[in-house]
Structure formats: C-alpha cells, structure tokens
C-alpha cells in the first residue's frame, strides 16, 4: 500500500512496516517551488492512496536520511520515468545514472522539447 508525500517521495507498507521511499533518479520540485503541487497531484493520480506497487532497488538502498531509494512500478510501468516524461521531475543522476538512464534521458529530452511541466516556458 502507498501514500504519496510529494512528487518524489512515498510512504509504503512493506511486510507490515511503514517505509519512507525516495524515488530513485528523479528530483521533483520541493514545497514552495514552482511545480510542487502539480508534481504531487500527478504522482497521486499515478499511484492513488492504497495502491499496490512494486519497488526495485539499485546498489544504494538508502540515502543519508534513512529513506529507501527505489524505482516505483505500478502495473508494469516505471513511475519514476513517467514523472520525468510528464515534466513533473528532472532526471537526477548526481549519484549515478542507473539501469534506466536511457529511458530517463529520453523522457527528459521529450518533456523539454514539448515544454511540459517544469520545462514550460512563458
């Protein structure tokens, strides 16, 4: 089961334990930044409260804040990549690009070209 916190963070129940998951390889706007509400709403639409998801990990399993670092999958779709595709988050590769780097790069380039979300130009 899942509860969306913001555009790149969710709480999930894993074997009866509540875990805070930072979605791997994406960076969505923070509170008080442009696009925060839109990113949070978009993630809620993709994985509404109570939705069953699958988590997939890379080598680094937690960040310095103790949050799990994972790709979130719903119905076979990589939600992390979908958030970038919609322009709700950037591809965040500061700590490495990961196994889905090509998909993230293509998604970000398309969102930029289409002026979607955080890439929207006035």
Phi and psi restraints in degrees (range 20) as a CNS / XPLOR table:
assign (resid 1 and name C) (resid 2 and name N)
       (resid 2 and name CA) (resid 2 and name C) 1.0 -135.4 20.0 2
assign (resid 2 and name N) (resid 2 and name CA)
       (resid 2 and name C) (resid 3 and name N) 1.0 151.5 20.0 2
assign (resid 2 and name C) (resid 3 and name N)
       (resid 3 and name CA) (resid 3 and name C) 1.0 -136.8 20.0 2
assign (resid 3 and name N) (resid 3 and name CA)
       (resid 3 and name C) (resid 4 and name N) 1.0 122.0 20.0 2
assign (resid 3 and name C) (resid 4 and name N)
       (resid 4 and name CA) (resid 4 and name C) 1.0 -78.0 20.0 2
assign (resid 4 and name N) (resid 4 and name CA)
       (resid 4 and name C) (resid 5 and name N) 1.0 130.8 20.0 2
assign (resid 4 and name C) (resid 5 and name N)
       (resid 5 and name CA) (resid 5 and name C) 1.0 -95.0 20.0 2
assign (resid 5 and name N) (resid 5 and name CA)
       (resid 5 and name C) (resid 6 and name N) 1.0 -48.5 20.0 2
assign (resid 5 and name C) (resid 6 and name N)
       (resid 6 and name CA) (resid 6 and name C) 1.0 -157.7 20.0 2
assign (resid 6 and name N) (resid 6 and name CA)
       (resid 6 and name C) (resid 7 and name N) 1.0 -162.6 20.0 2
assign (resid 6 and name C) (resid 7 and name N)
       (resid 7 and name CA) (resid 7 and name C) 1.0 -71.3 20.0 2
assign (resid 7 and name N) (resid 7 and name CA)
       (resid 7 and name C) (resid 8 and name N) 1.0 -9.3 20.0 2
assign (resid 7 and name C) (resid 8 and name N)
       (resid 8 and name CA) (resid 8 and name C) 1.0 -143.0 20.0 2
assign (resid 8 and name N) (resid 8 and name CA)
       (resid 8 and name C) (resid 9 and name N) 1.0 17.3 20.0 2
assign (resid 8 and name C) (resid 9 and name N)
       (resid 9 and name CA) (resid 9 and name C) 1.0 -138.2 20.0 2
assign (resid 9 and name N) (resid 9 and name CA)
       (resid 9 and name C) (resid 10 and name N) 1.0 134.9 20.0 2
assign (resid 9 and name C) (resid 10 and name N)
       (resid 10 and name CA) (resid 10 and name C) 1.0 -135.0 20.0 2
assign (resid 10 and name N) (resid 10 and name CA)
       (resid 10 and name C) (resid 11 and name N) 1.0 155.6 20.0 2
assign (resid 10 and name C) (resid 11 and name N)
       (resid 11 and name CA) (resid 11 and name C) 1.0 -104.4 20.0 2
assign (resid 11 and name N) (resid 11 and name CA)
       (resid 11 and name C) (resid 12 and name N) 1.0 134.0 20.0 2
assign (resid 11 and name C) (resid 12 and name N)
       (resid 12 and name CA) (resid 12 and name C) 1.0 -131.6 20.0 2
assign (resid 12 and name N) (resid 12 and name CA)
       (resid 12 and name C) (resid 13 and name N) 1.0 152.4 20.0 2
assign (resid 12 and name C) (resid 13 and name N)
       (resid 13 and name CA) (resid 13 and name C) 1.0 -96.8 20.0 2
assign (resid 13 and name N) (resid 13 and name CA)
       (resid 13 and name C) (resid 14 and name N) 1.0 119.1 20.0 2
assign (resid 13 and name C) (resid 14 and name N)
       (resid 14 and name CA) (resid 14 and name C) 1.0 -120.9 20.0 2
assign (resid 14 and name N) (resid 14 and name CA)
       (resid 14 and name C) (resid 15 and name N) 1.0 111.9 20.0 2
assign (resid 14 and name C) (resid 15 and name N)
       (resid 15 and name CA) (resid 15 and name C) 1.0 50.4 20.0 2
assign (resid 15 and name N) (resid 15 and name CA)
       (resid 15 and name C) (resid 16 and name N) 1.0 45.7 20.0 2
assign (resid 15 and name C) (resid 16 and name N)
       (resid 16 and name CA) (resid 16 and name C) 1.0 79.6 20.0 2
assign (resid 16 and name N) (resid 16 and name CA)
       (resid 16 and name C) (resid 17 and name N) 1.0 3.5 20.0 2
assign (resid 16 and name C) (resid 17 and name N)
       (resid 17 and name CA) (resid 17 and name C) 1.0 -116.1 20.0 2
assign (resid 17 and name N) (resid 17 and name CA)
       (resid 17 and name C) (resid 18 and name N) 1.0 132.9 20.0 2
assign (resid 17 and name C) (resid 18 and name N)
       (resid 18 and name CA) (resid 18 and name C) 1.0 -77.6 20.0 2
assign (resid 18 and name N) (resid 18 and name CA)
       (resid 18 and name C) (resid 19 and name N) 1.0 126.5 20.0 2
assign (resid 18 and name C) (resid 19 and name N)
       (resid 19 and name CA) (resid 19 and name C) 1.0 -122.3 20.0 2
assign (resid 19 and name N) (resid 19 and name CA)
       (resid 19 and name C) (resid 20 and name N) 1.0 141.4 20.0 2
assign (resid 19 and name C) (resid 20 and name N)
       (resid 20 and name CA) (resid 20 and name C) 1.0 -95.1 20.0 2
assign (resid 20 and name N) (resid 20 and name CA)
       (resid 20 and name C) (resid 21 and name N) 1.0 123.5 20.0 2
assign (resid 20 and name C) (resid 21 and name N)
       (resid 21 and name CA) (resid 21 and name C) 1.0 -116.5 20.0 2
assign (resid 21 and name N) (resid 21 and name CA)
       (resid 21 and name C) (resid 22 and name N) 1.0 122.9 20.0 2
assign (resid 21 and name C) (resid 22 and name N)
       (resid 22 and name CA) (resid 22 and name C) 1.0 -92.8 20.0 2
assign (resid 22 and name N) (resid 22 and name CA)
       (resid 22 and name C) (resid 23 and name N) 1.0 120.9 20.0 2
assign (resid 22 and name C) (resid 23 and name N)
       (resid 23 and name CA) (resid 23 and name C) 1.0 -67.1 20.0 2
assign (resid 23 and name N) (resid 23 and name CA)
       (resid 23 and name C) (resid 24 and name N) 1.0 124.4 20.0 2
assign (resid 23 and name C) (resid 24 and name N)
       (resid 24 and name CA) (resid 24 and name C) 1.0 -69.2 20.0 2
assign (resid 24 and name N) (resid 24 and name CA)
       (resid 24 and name C) (resid 25 and name N) 1.0 136.1 20.0 2
assign (resid 24 and name C) (resid 25 and name N)
       (resid 25 and name CA) (resid 25 and name C) 1.0 71.5 20.0 2
assign (resid 25 and name N) (resid 25 and name CA)
       (resid 25 and name C) (resid 26 and name N) 1.0 14.2 20.0 2
assign (resid 25 and name C) (resid 26 and name N)
       (resid 26 and name CA) (resid 26 and name C) 1.0 -128.9 20.0 2
assign (resid 26 and name N) (resid 26 and name CA)
       (resid 26 and name C) (resid 27 and name N) 1.0 155.7 20.0 2
assign (resid 26 and name C) (resid 27 and name N)
       (resid 27 and name CA) (resid 27 and name C) 1.0 -137.6 20.0 2
assign (resid 27 and name N) (resid 27 and name CA)
       (resid 27 and name C) (resid 28 and name N) 1.0 108.0 20.0 2
assign (resid 27 and name C) (resid 28 and name N)
       (resid 28 and name CA) (resid 28 and name C) 1.0 -96.1 20.0 2
assign (resid 28 and name N) (resid 28 and name CA)
       (resid 28 and name C) (resid 29 and name N) 1.0 158.6 20.0 2
assign (resid 28 and name C) (resid 29 and name N)
       (resid 29 and name CA) (resid 29 and name C) 1.0 -58.0 20.0 2
assign (resid 29 and name N) (resid 29 and name CA)
       (resid 29 and name C) (resid 30 and name N) 1.0 144.4 20.0 2
assign (resid 29 and name C) (resid 30 and name N)
       (resid 30 and name CA) (resid 30 and name C) 1.0 -88.3 20.0 2
assign (resid 30 and name N) (resid 30 and name CA)
       (resid 30 and name C) (resid 31 and name N) 1.0 166.4 20.0 2
assign (resid 30 and name C) (resid 31 and name N)
       (resid 31 and name CA) (resid 31 and name C) 1.0 -52.9 20.0 2
assign (resid 31 and name N) (resid 31 and name CA)
       (resid 31 and name C) (resid 32 and name N) 1.0 141.4 20.0 2
assign (resid 31 and name C) (resid 32 and name N)
       (resid 32 and name CA) (resid 32 and name C) 1.0 73.4 20.0 2
assign (resid 32 and name N) (resid 32 and name CA)
       (resid 32 and name C) (resid 33 and name N) 1.0 8.5 20.0 2
assign (resid 32 and name C) (resid 33 and name N)
       (resid 33 and name CA) (resid 33 and name C) 1.0 -107.7 20.0 2
assign (resid 33 and name N) (resid 33 and name CA)
       (resid 33 and name C) (resid 34 and name N) 1.0 149.5 20.0 2
assign (resid 33 and name C) (resid 34 and name N)
       (resid 34 and name CA) (resid 34 and name C) 1.0 -58.4 20.0 2
assign (resid 34 and name N) (resid 34 and name CA)
       (resid 34 and name C) (resid 35 and name N) 1.0 132.5 20.0 2
assign (resid 34 and name C) (resid 35 and name N)
       (resid 35 and name CA) (resid 35 and name C) 1.0 95.5 20.0 2
assign (resid 35 and name N) (resid 35 and name CA)
       (resid 35 and name C) (resid 36 and name N) 1.0 -6.1 20.0 2
assign (resid 35 and name C) (resid 36 and name N)
       (resid 36 and name CA) (resid 36 and name C) 1.0 -59.8 20.0 2
assign (resid 36 and name N) (resid 36 and name CA)
       (resid 36 and name C) (resid 37 and name N) 1.0 -53.2 20.0 2
assign (resid 36 and name C) (resid 37 and name N)
       (resid 37 and name CA) (resid 37 and name C) 1.0 -62.0 20.0 2
assign (resid 37 and name N) (resid 37 and name CA)
       (resid 37 and name C) (resid 38 and name N) 1.0 -42.4 20.0 2
assign (resid 37 and name C) (resid 38 and name N)
       (resid 38 and name CA) (resid 38 and name C) 1.0 -62.7 20.0 2
assign (resid 38 and name N) (resid 38 and name CA)
       (resid 38 and name C) (resid 39 and name N) 1.0 -43.1 20.0 2
assign (resid 38 and name C) (resid 39 and name N)
       (resid 39 and name CA) (resid 39 and name C) 1.0 -64.7 20.0 2
assign (resid 39 and name N) (resid 39 and name CA)
       (resid 39 and name C) (resid 40 and name N) 1.0 -43.2 20.0 2
assign (resid 39 and name C) (resid 40 and name N)
       (resid 40 and name CA) (resid 40 and name C) 1.0 -63.4 20.0 2
assign (resid 40 and name N) (resid 40 and name CA)
       (resid 40 and name C) (resid 41 and name N) 1.0 -45.9 20.0 2
assign (resid 40 and name C) (resid 41 and name N)
       (resid 41 and name CA) (resid 41 and name C) 1.0 -61.1 20.0 2
assign (resid 41 and name N) (resid 41 and name CA)
       (resid 41 and name C) (resid 42 and name N) 1.0 -40.9 20.0 2
assign (resid 41 and name C) (resid 42 and name N)
       (resid 42 and name CA) (resid 42 and name C) 1.0 -63.0 20.0 2
assign (resid 42 and name N) (resid 42 and name CA)
       (resid 42 and name C) (resid 43 and name N) 1.0 -40.2 20.0 2
assign (resid 42 and name C) (resid 43 and name N)
       (resid 43 and name CA) (resid 43 and name C) 1.0 -69.3 20.0 2
assign (resid 43 and name N) (resid 43 and name CA)
       (resid 43 and name C) (resid 44 and name N) 1.0 -39.5 20.0 2
assign (resid 43 and name C) (resid 44 and name N)
       (resid 44 and name CA) (resid 44 and name C) 1.0 -60.6 20.0 2
assign (resid 44 and name N) (resid 44 and name CA)
       (resid 44 and name C) (resid 45 and name N) 1.0 -39.4 20.0 2
assign (resid 44 and name C) (resid 45 and name N)
       (resid 45 and name CA) (resid 45 and name C) 1.0 -65.6 20.0 2
assign (resid 45 and name N) (resid 45 and name CA)
       (resid 45 and name C) (resid 46 and name N) 1.0 -36.7 20.0 2
assign (resid 45 and name C) (resid 46 and name N)
       (resid 46 and name CA) (resid 46 and name C) 1.0 -74.9 20.0 2
assign (resid 46 and name N) (resid 46 and name CA)
       (resid 46 and name C) (resid 47 and name N) 1.0 -37.2 20.0 2
assign (resid 46 and name C) (resid 47 and name N)
       (resid 47 and name CA) (resid 47 and name C) 1.0 -137.4 20.0 2
assign (resid 47 and name N) (resid 47 and name CA)
       (resid 47 and name C) (resid 48 and name N) 1.0 79.2 20.0 2
assign (resid 47 and name C) (resid 48 and name N)
       (resid 48 and name CA) (resid 48 and name C) 1.0 -59.3 20.0 2
assign (resid 48 and name N) (resid 48 and name CA)
       (resid 48 and name C) (resid 49 and name N) 1.0 157.5 20.0 2
assign (resid 48 and name C) (resid 49 and name N)
       (resid 49 and name CA) (resid 49 and name C) 1.0 -47.7 20.0 2
assign (resid 49 and name N) (resid 49 and name CA)
       (resid 49 and name C) (resid 50 and name N) 1.0 132.7 20.0 2
assign (resid 49 and name C) (resid 50 and name N)
       (resid 50 and name CA) (resid 50 and name C) 1.0 88.8 20.0 2
assign (resid 50 and name N) (resid 50 and name CA)
       (resid 50 and name C) (resid 51 and name N) 1.0 -7.1 20.0 2
assign (resid 50 and name C) (resid 51 and name N)
       (resid 51 and name CA) (resid 51 and name C) 1.0 -64.7 20.0 2
assign (resid 51 and name N) (resid 51 and name CA)
       (resid 51 and name C) (resid 52 and name N) 1.0 142.4 20.0 2
assign (resid 51 and name C) (resid 52 and name N)
       (resid 52 and name CA) (resid 52 and name C) 1.0 -86.9 20.0 2
assign (resid 52 and name N) (resid 52 and name CA)
       (resid 52 and name C) (resid 53 and name N) 1.0 129.7 20.0 2
assign (resid 52 and name C) (resid 53 and name N)
       (resid 53 and name CA) (resid 53 and name C) 1.0 -127.0 20.0 2
assign (resid 53 and name N) (resid 53 and name CA)
       (resid 53 and name C) (resid 54 and name N) 1.0 168.4 20.0 2
assign (resid 53 and name C) (resid 54 and name N)
       (resid 54 and name CA) (resid 54 and name C) 1.0 -116.7 20.0 2
assign (resid 54 and name N) (resid 54 and name CA)
       (resid 54 and name C) (resid 55 and name N) 1.0 142.8 20.0 2
assign (resid 54 and name C) (resid 55 and name N)
       (resid 55 and name CA) (resid 55 and name C) 1.0 -110.1 20.0 2
assign (resid 55 and name N) (resid 55 and name CA)
       (resid 55 and name C) (resid 56 and name N) 1.0 140.5 20.0 2
assign (resid 55 and name C) (resid 56 and name N)
       (resid 56 and name CA) (resid 56 and name C) 1.0 -129.3 20.0 2
assign (resid 56 and name N) (resid 56 and name CA)
       (resid 56 and name C) (resid 57 and name N) 1.0 132.5 20.0 2
assign (resid 56 and name C) (resid 57 and name N)
       (resid 57 and name CA) (resid 57 and name C) 1.0 -108.8 20.0 2
assign (resid 57 and name N) (resid 57 and name CA)
       (resid 57 and name C) (resid 58 and name N) 1.0 156.5 20.0 2
assign (resid 57 and name C) (resid 58 and name N)
       (resid 58 and name CA) (resid 58 and name C) 1.0 -103.9 20.0 2
assign (resid 58 and name N) (resid 58 and name CA)
       (resid 58 and name C) (resid 59 and name N) 1.0 -160.9 20.0 2
assign (resid 58 and name C) (resid 59 and name N)
       (resid 59 and name CA) (resid 59 and name C) 1.0 -63.4 20.0 2
assign (resid 59 and name N) (resid 59 and name CA)
       (resid 59 and name C) (resid 60 and name N) 1.0 -45.5 20.0 2
assign (resid 59 and name C) (resid 60 and name N)
       (resid 60 and name CA) (resid 60 and name C) 1.0 -81.6 20.0 2
assign (resid 60 and name N) (resid 60 and name CA)
       (resid 60 and name C) (resid 61 and name N) 1.0 120.0 20.0 2
assign (resid 60 and name C) (resid 61 and name N)
       (resid 61 and name CA) (resid 61 and name C) 1.0 -100.9 20.0 2
assign (resid 61 and name N) (resid 61 and name CA)
       (resid 61 and name C) (resid 62 and name N) 1.0 -18.0 20.0 2
assign (resid 61 and name C) (resid 62 and name N)
       (resid 62 and name CA) (resid 62 and name C) 1.0 -142.5 20.0 2
assign (resid 62 and name N) (resid 62 and name CA)
       (resid 62 and name C) (resid 63 and name N) 1.0 152.5 20.0 2
assign (resid 62 and name C) (resid 63 and name N)
       (resid 63 and name CA) (resid 63 and name C) 1.0 -94.4 20.0 2
assign (resid 63 and name N) (resid 63 and name CA)
       (resid 63 and name C) (resid 64 and name N) 1.0 -178.4 20.0 2
assign (resid 63 and name C) (resid 64 and name N)
       (resid 64 and name CA) (resid 64 and name C) 1.0 -67.6 20.0 2
assign (resid 64 and name N) (resid 64 and name CA)
       (resid 64 and name C) (resid 65 and name N) 1.0 -12.8 20.0 2
assign (resid 64 and name C) (resid 65 and name N)
       (resid 65 and name CA) (resid 65 and name C) 1.0 -95.1 20.0 2
assign (resid 65 and name N) (resid 65 and name CA)
       (resid 65 and name C) (resid 66 and name N) 1.0 3.0 20.0 2
assign (resid 65 and name C) (resid 66 and name N)
       (resid 66 and name CA) (resid 66 and name C) 1.0 83.1 20.0 2
assign (resid 66 and name N) (resid 66 and name CA)
       (resid 66 and name C) (resid 67 and name N) 1.0 7.9 20.0 2
assign (resid 66 and name C) (resid 67 and name N)
       (resid 67 and name CA) (resid 67 and name C) 1.0 -82.0 20.0 2
assign (resid 67 and name N) (resid 67 and name CA)
       (resid 67 and name C) (resid 68 and name N) 1.0 142.6 20.0 2
assign (resid 67 and name C) (resid 68 and name N)
       (resid 68 and name CA) (resid 68 and name C) 1.0 -65.3 20.0 2
assign (resid 68 and name N) (resid 68 and name CA)
       (resid 68 and name C) (resid 69 and name N) 1.0 144.9 20.0 2
assign (resid 68 and name C) (resid 69 and name N)
       (resid 69 and name CA) (resid 69 and name C) 1.0 -112.6 20.0 2
assign (resid 69 and name N) (resid 69 and name CA)
       (resid 69 and name C) (resid 70 and name N) 1.0 115.8 20.0 2
assign (resid 69 and name C) (resid 70 and name N)
       (resid 70 and name CA) (resid 70 and name C) 1.0 -152.6 20.0 2
assign (resid 70 and name N) (resid 70 and name CA)
       (resid 70 and name C) (resid 71 and name N) 1.0 155.9 20.0 2
assign (resid 70 and name C) (resid 71 and name N)
       (resid 71 and name CA) (resid 71 and name C) 1.0 -83.9 20.0 2
assign (resid 71 and name N) (resid 71 and name CA)
       (resid 71 and name C) (resid 72 and name N) 1.0 140.0 20.0 2
assign (resid 71 and name C) (resid 72 and name N)
       (resid 72 and name CA) (resid 72 and name C) 1.0 -106.0 20.0 2
assign (resid 72 and name N) (resid 72 and name CA)
       (resid 72 and name C) (resid 73 and name N) 1.0 125.9 20.0 2
assign (resid 72 and name C) (resid 73 and name N)
       (resid 73 and name CA) (resid 73 and name C) 1.0 -116.1 20.0 2
assign (resid 73 and name N) (resid 73 and name CA)
       (resid 73 and name C) (resid 74 and name N) 1.0 136.7 20.0 2
assign (resid 73 and name C) (resid 74 and name N)
       (resid 74 and name CA) (resid 74 and name C) 1.0 -135.2 20.0 2
assign (resid 74 and name N) (resid 74 and name CA)
       (resid 74 and name C) (resid 75 and name N) 1.0 122.3 20.0 2
assign (resid 74 and name C) (resid 75 and name N)
       (resid 75 and name CA) (resid 75 and name C) 1.0 52.5 20.0 2
assign (resid 75 and name N) (resid 75 and name CA)
       (resid 75 and name C) (resid 76 and name N) 1.0 41.0 20.0 2
assign (resid 75 and name C) (resid 76 and name N)
       (resid 76 and name CA) (resid 76 and name C) 1.0 80.5 20.0 2
assign (resid 76 and name N) (resid 76 and name CA)
       (resid 76 and name C) (resid 77 and name N) 1.0 0.1 20.0 2
assign (resid 76 and name C) (resid 77 and name N)
       (resid 77 and name CA) (resid 77 and name C) 1.0 -102.0 20.0 2
assign (resid 77 and name N) (resid 77 and name CA)
       (resid 77 and name C) (resid 78 and name N) 1.0 136.0 20.0 2
assign (resid 77 and name C) (resid 78 and name N)
       (resid 78 and name CA) (resid 78 and name C) 1.0 -78.2 20.0 2
assign (resid 78 and name N) (resid 78 and name CA)
       (resid 78 and name C) (resid 79 and name N) 1.0 101.9 20.0 2
assign (resid 78 and name C) (resid 79 and name N)
       (resid 79 and name CA) (resid 79 and name C) 1.0 -64.6 20.0 2
assign (resid 79 and name N) (resid 79 and name CA)
       (resid 79 and name C) (resid 80 and name N) 1.0 -32.7 20.0 2
assign (resid 79 and name C) (resid 80 and name N)
       (resid 80 and name CA) (resid 80 and name C) 1.0 -58.6 20.0 2
assign (resid 80 and name N) (resid 80 and name CA)
       (resid 80 and name C) (resid 81 and name N) 1.0 -49.7 20.0 2
assign (resid 80 and name C) (resid 81 and name N)
       (resid 81 and name CA) (resid 81 and name C) 1.0 -64.0 20.0 2
assign (resid 81 and name N) (resid 81 and name CA)
       (resid 81 and name C) (resid 82 and name N) 1.0 -39.1 20.0 2
assign (resid 81 and name C) (resid 82 and name N)
       (resid 82 and name CA) (resid 82 and name C) 1.0 -63.4 20.0 2
assign (resid 82 and name N) (resid 82 and name CA)
       (resid 82 and name C) (resid 83 and name N) 1.0 -34.1 20.0 2
assign (resid 82 and name C) (resid 83 and name N)
       (resid 83 and name CA) (resid 83 and name C) 1.0 -65.8 20.0 2
assign (resid 83 and name N) (resid 83 and name CA)
       (resid 83 and name C) (resid 84 and name N) 1.0 -35.9 20.0 2
assign (resid 83 and name C) (resid 84 and name N)
       (resid 84 and name CA) (resid 84 and name C) 1.0 -72.0 20.0 2
assign (resid 84 and name N) (resid 84 and name CA)
       (resid 84 and name C) (resid 85 and name N) 1.0 -41.4 20.0 2
assign (resid 84 and name C) (resid 85 and name N)
       (resid 85 and name CA) (resid 85 and name C) 1.0 -56.3 20.0 2
assign (resid 85 and name N) (resid 85 and name CA)
       (resid 85 and name C) (resid 86 and name N) 1.0 -40.7 20.0 2
assign (resid 85 and name C) (resid 86 and name N)
       (resid 86 and name CA) (resid 86 and name C) 1.0 -79.2 20.0 2
assign (resid 86 and name N) (resid 86 and name CA)
       (resid 86 and name C) (resid 87 and name N) 1.0 -4.0 20.0 2
assign (resid 86 and name C) (resid 87 and name N)
       (resid 87 and name CA) (resid 87 and name C) 1.0 79.3 20.0 2
assign (resid 87 and name N) (resid 87 and name CA)
       (resid 87 and name C) (resid 88 and name N) 1.0 18.9 20.0 2
assign (resid 87 and name C) (resid 88 and name N)
       (resid 88 and name CA) (resid 88 and name C) 1.0 -92.7 20.0 2
assign (resid 88 and name N) (resid 88 and name CA)
       (resid 88 and name C) (resid 89 and name N) 1.0 -12.2 20.0 2
assign (resid 88 and name C) (resid 89 and name N)
       (resid 89 and name CA) (resid 89 and name C) 1.0 -152.8 20.0 2
assign (resid 89 and name N) (resid 89 and name CA)
       (resid 89 and name C) (resid 90 and name N) 1.0 158.3 20.0 2
assign (resid 89 and name C) (resid 90 and name N)
       (resid 90 and name CA) (resid 90 and name C) 1.0 -96.0 20.0 2
assign (resid 90 and name N) (resid 90 and name CA)
       (resid 90 and name C) (resid 91 and name N) 1.0 155.0 20.0 2
assign (resid 90 and name C) (resid 91 and name N)
       (resid 91 and name CA) (resid 91 and name C) 1.0 -71.9 20.0 2
assign (resid 91 and name N) (resid 91 and name CA)
       (resid 91 and name C) (resid 92 and name N) 1.0 123.6 20.0 2
assign (resid 91 and name C) (resid 92 and name N)
       (resid 92 and name CA) (resid 92 and name C) 1.0 -113.0 20.0 2
assign (resid 92 and name N) (resid 92 and name CA)
       (resid 92 and name C) (resid 93 and name N) 1.0 101.0 20.0 2
assign (resid 92 and name C) (resid 93 and name N)
       (resid 93 and name CA) (resid 93 and name C) 1.0 -115.3 20.0 2
assign (resid 93 and name N) (resid 93 and name CA)
       (resid 93 and name C) (resid 94 and name N) 1.0 22.0 20.0 2
assign (resid 93 and name C) (resid 94 and name N)
       (resid 94 and name CA) (resid 94 and name C) 1.0 -55.9 20.0 2
assign (resid 94 and name N) (resid 94 and name CA)
       (resid 94 and name C) (resid 95 and name N) 1.0 -34.9 20.0 2
assign (resid 94 and name C) (resid 95 and name N)
       (resid 95 and name CA) (resid 95 and name C) 1.0 -105.2 20.0 2
assign (resid 95 and name N) (resid 95 and name CA)
       (resid 95 and name C) (resid 96 and name N) 1.0 19.1 20.0 2
assign (resid 95 and name C) (resid 96 and name N)
       (resid 96 and name CA) (resid 96 and name C) 1.0 122.5 20.0 2
assign (resid 96 and name N) (resid 96 and name CA)
       (resid 96 and name C) (resid 97 and name N) 1.0 155.1 20.0 2
assign (resid 96 and name C) (resid 97 and name N)
       (resid 97 and name CA) (resid 97 and name C) 1.0 -87.3 20.0 2
assign (resid 97 and name N) (resid 97 and name CA)
       (resid 97 and name C) (resid 98 and name N) 1.0 -29.6 20.0 2
assign (resid 97 and name C) (resid 98 and name N)
       (resid 98 and name CA) (resid 98 and name C) 1.0 79.3 20.0 2
assign (resid 98 and name N) (resid 98 and name CA)
       (resid 98 and name C) (resid 99 and name N) 1.0 176.5 20.0 2
assign (resid 98 and name C) (resid 99 and name N)
       (resid 99 and name CA) (resid 99 and name C) 1.0 -71.8 20.0 2
assign (resid 99 and name N) (resid 99 and name CA)
       (resid 99 and name C) (resid 100 and name N) 1.0 -18.4 20.0 2
assign (resid 99 and name C) (resid 100 and name N)
       (resid 100 and name CA) (resid 100 and name C) 1.0 -106.5 20.0 2
assign (resid 100 and name N) (resid 100 and name CA)
       (resid 100 and name C) (resid 101 and name N) 1.0 20.7 20.0 2
assign (resid 100 and name C) (resid 101 and name N)
       (resid 101 and name CA) (resid 101 and name C) 1.0 -53.7 20.0 2
assign (resid 101 and name N) (resid 101 and name CA)
       (resid 101 and name C) (resid 102 and name N) 1.0 -44.1 20.0 2
assign (resid 101 and name C) (resid 102 and name N)
       (resid 102 and name CA) (resid 102 and name C) 1.0 -61.0 20.0 2
assign (resid 102 and name N) (resid 102 and name CA)
       (resid 102 and name C) (resid 103 and name N) 1.0 -41.8 20.0 2
assign (resid 102 and name C) (resid 103 and name N)
       (resid 103 and name CA) (resid 103 and name C) 1.0 -65.2 20.0 2
assign (resid 103 and name N) (resid 103 and name CA)
       (resid 103 and name C) (resid 104 and name N) 1.0 -41.0 20.0 2
assign (resid 103 and name C) (resid 104 and name N)
       (resid 104 and name CA) (resid 104 and name C) 1.0 -64.3 20.0 2
assign (resid 104 and name N) (resid 104 and name CA)
       (resid 104 and name C) (resid 105 and name N) 1.0 -45.0 20.0 2
assign (resid 104 and name C) (resid 105 and name N)
       (resid 105 and name CA) (resid 105 and name C) 1.0 -63.0 20.0 2
assign (resid 105 and name N) (resid 105 and name CA)
       (resid 105 and name C) (resid 106 and name N) 1.0 -43.9 20.0 2
assign (resid 105 and name C) (resid 106 and name N)
       (resid 106 and name CA) (resid 106 and name C) 1.0 -62.9 20.0 2
assign (resid 106 and name N) (resid 106 and name CA)
       (resid 106 and name C) (resid 107 and name N) 1.0 -42.5 20.0 2
assign (resid 106 and name C) (resid 107 and name N)
       (resid 107 and name CA) (resid 107 and name C) 1.0 -63.0 20.0 2
assign (resid 107 and name N) (resid 107 and name CA)
       (resid 107 and name C) (resid 108 and name N) 1.0 -44.4 20.0 2
assign (resid 107 and name C) (resid 108 and name N)
       (resid 108 and name CA) (resid 108 and name C) 1.0 -67.4 20.0 2
assign (resid 108 and name N) (resid 108 and name CA)
       (resid 108 and name C) (resid 109 and name N) 1.0 -43.2 20.0 2
assign (resid 108 and name C) (resid 109 and name N)
       (resid 109 and name CA) (resid 109 and name C) 1.0 -60.7 20.0 2
assign (resid 109 and name N) (resid 109 and name CA)
       (resid 109 and name C) (resid 110 and name N) 1.0 -41.2 20.0 2
assign (resid 109 and name C) (resid 110 and name N)
       (resid 110 and name CA) (resid 110 and name C) 1.0 -66.4 20.0 2
assign (resid 110 and name N) (resid 110 and name CA)
       (resid 110 and name C) (resid 111 and name N) 1.0 -43.5 20.0 2
assign (resid 110 and name C) (resid 111 and name N)
       (resid 111 and name CA) (resid 111 and name C) 1.0 -62.6 20.0 2
assign (resid 111 and name N) (resid 111 and name CA)
       (resid 111 and name C) (resid 112 and name N) 1.0 -40.9 20.0 2
assign (resid 111 and name C) (resid 112 and name N)
       (resid 112 and name CA) (resid 112 and name C) 1.0 -63.8 20.0 2
assign (resid 112 and name N) (resid 112 and name CA)
       (resid 112 and name C) (resid 113 and name N) 1.0 -46.8 20.0 2
assign (resid 112 and name C) (resid 113 and name N)
       (resid 113 and name CA) (resid 113 and name C) 1.0 -61.9 20.0 2
assign (resid 113 and name N) (resid 113 and name CA)
       (resid 113 and name C) (resid 114 and name N) 1.0 -32.2 20.0 2
assign (resid 113 and name C) (resid 114 and name N)
       (resid 114 and name CA) (resid 114 and name C) 1.0 -94.9 20.0 2
assign (resid 114 and name N) (resid 114 and name CA)
       (resid 114 and name C) (resid 115 and name N) 1.0 5.3 20.0 2
assign (resid 114 and name C) (resid 115 and name N)
       (resid 115 and name CA) (resid 115 and name C) 1.0 52.9 20.0 2
assign (resid 115 and name N) (resid 115 and name CA)
       (resid 115 and name C) (resid 116 and name N) 1.0 42.9 20.0 2
assign (resid 115 and name C) (resid 116 and name N)
       (resid 116 and name CA) (resid 116 and name C) 1.0 -86.8 20.0 2
assign (resid 116 and name N) (resid 116 and name CA)
       (resid 116 and name C) (resid 117 and name N) 1.0 141.7 20.0 2
assign (resid 116 and name C) (resid 117 and name N)
       (resid 117 and name CA) (resid 117 and name C) 1.0 52.4 20.0 2
assign (resid 117 and name N) (resid 117 and name CA)
       (resid 117 and name C) (resid 118 and name N) 1.0 -120.3 20.0 2
assign (resid 117 and name C) (resid 118 and name N)
       (resid 118 and name CA) (resid 118 and name C) 1.0 -65.4 20.0 2
assign (resid 118 and name N) (resid 118 and name CA)
       (resid 118 and name C) (resid 119 and name N) 1.0 -12.7 20.0 2
assign (resid 118 and name C) (resid 119 and name N)
       (resid 119 and name CA) (resid 119 and name C) 1.0 -95.9 20.0 2
assign (resid 119 and name N) (resid 119 and name CA)
       (resid 119 and name C) (resid 120 and name N) 1.0 1.4 20.0 2
assign (resid 119 and name C) (resid 120 and name N)
       (resid 120 and name CA) (resid 120 and name C) 1.0 -62.3 20.0 2
assign (resid 120 and name N) (resid 120 and name CA)
       (resid 120 and name C) (resid 121 and name N) 1.0 135.0 20.0 2
assign (resid 120 and name C) (resid 121 and name N)
       (resid 121 and name CA) (resid 121 and name C) 1.0 -105.6 20.0 2
assign (resid 121 and name N) (resid 121 and name CA)
       (resid 121 and name C) (resid 122 and name N) 1.0 144.0 20.0 2
